[in-house]
Amino acid sequence: MKKSILFYLIVFLVSSSMFSQETIENTSTKNFNEFKLNGLYLILGVFEASYETTLNDESAVGISVLLPIDNAVNSDIKYAISPYYRFYFGEKYAAGFFVEGFGMLNSTNRNIDLFENNEDDFRTDFALGFAVGGKWVTKKGFSIEIFGGIGRNLFNNEGTDYDIVGKGGVNLGYRF
């Protein structure tokens, strides 16, 4: 009898140690911050910088600021500030194919006439839109993304044909 109780006690202790759970820290669930520059816009004479922070493995929020640095572009746009939310579909942490919803506070020239020299008429407006793209991140944290999107100004677009805004480019960044 004592042998059977001892036997069951040993079996219980061995089996309970087999089902114990260990807490292993998973570094892939860490949230990241990322700074990016739009390389395509730099070639075209526009400076656009972005900051993004991940919320989890499939979503992130960020903001981008666009300022013209070339005089030819400066006559068409003064600035654009665009907060956004992204949802990622890739297997890596906040990378791969994504869809984005964005808002854009922008100031653009509404009297764009290619044949006459009209005075600049800059109007500030707010647009809502969406974009799609892809992001690739290296193990060292460098990233590249290609994206494009379209939105519509909501307020000061009466009497003009310029109520559509675009967003896109090739961003080069670093995730930390």
Buried (B, 14 or more C-beta within 10 A) or exposed (E): EEEEEEEEEEEEEEEEEEEEEEEEEEEEEEEBEBBBBBEBBBEBEBBBBBBBEBEEBBEBEBBBEBBBEEEEBBEBBBBBBBEBBBBBEBEEBBBBEBBBBBBBEBBBBBEBEEEEEEEEEBBEBBBEBEBEBBBEBEEEEEBBBBBEBEBEBEEBBEEBEBBEBEBBBBBBBBBE
